[in-house]
Amino acid sequence: MDNKLLKSFIVLAKSKSYREAAEKLFITQPALTKQIKSLEQGLHLSLFVRDNHGTKLSIEGEMLYRSALVLDEQINHFTCVAKKIRTGKTGSINIGYTSSFLNIFPDIVSAFNRQYPNININLIEMSSAQQEEELLKGSIDLGFMRKSENESLSFMLLGRDYLCVVAHPDNRDRKMNIDELVDANNLILLNETSNPELYHIVKVYLKKRDLRKKPAQYLTNIYSILALVGSRTGVSILPYSIVSFLKSGFSCQALSGYESQWLLSLAWNKQLEILPCMEFIKSVAENNHNDDT
């Protein structure tokens, strides 16, 4: 059904006058008469009755009027949703992230949700390598991940993260360098199953610092690690982002060299330009004050 005819039917039913209805519709009376006749012919029903008092709905028209109002509302809603989709203001976005972004992406997502409440965001924790694969396959739309050299992806730099030695707060007042601190304490690390990416980063660092032979205790939970560090059982090597996010209050000394630092970025597939994703990227760009290059 032509929505224009439906509108004319509803306006004439409310106005009870062809002249008044035509004015509201910004058309001439003959044009309105033609539209109503076209609607009646299409439905094979007589919808209006004219008398000395004006125009009123026929019995059949009365029966259709409520359904017409419902249909008109549904069409308006449909049109509104279509406009939002066209302008990127509704839909869903699948976003991957790593633990390095715990200090960053909650505020980013929250700001975007306030601006676009009708866009649903699905967050999925996965390693940067997994995100790279899923972005290329189109399984996720955006990724908060370590910057890579993949030319099929676009990146927006958001900051940096780095490894640090996490020790009991008392160590802040001691004049021990990193090597002395690690040599003097047991290592308590996160195991591969819990965080494969972090496990690999730490493993590479220990290998290049020739510390891979030092015995280490591997746990499955960050809180368990911090509990042991807090009881002076040993020290850990964790990304600064995690320690900062947990507001643990532990002594935290940055490591340097040997891939101990990495760039944090928002990544997306250059070939897939989905409107809600473009709006998300735009929102991040407008609020990104990162100075790294």
PyMOL commands that set and color helices and strands:
alter all, ss='L'
color gray80, all
select helices_A, chain A and resi 3-15+18-25+29-43+59-86+99-101+105-115+128-137+169-173+178-183+196-208+222-230+240-246+275-287
alter helices_A, ss='H'
color red, helices_A
select strands_A, chain A and resi 48-51+54-57+91-97+119-125+142-146+153-167+187-190+216-219+236-239+251-254+261-269
alter strands_A, ss='S'
color yellow, strands_A
deselect
rebuild
show_as cartoon
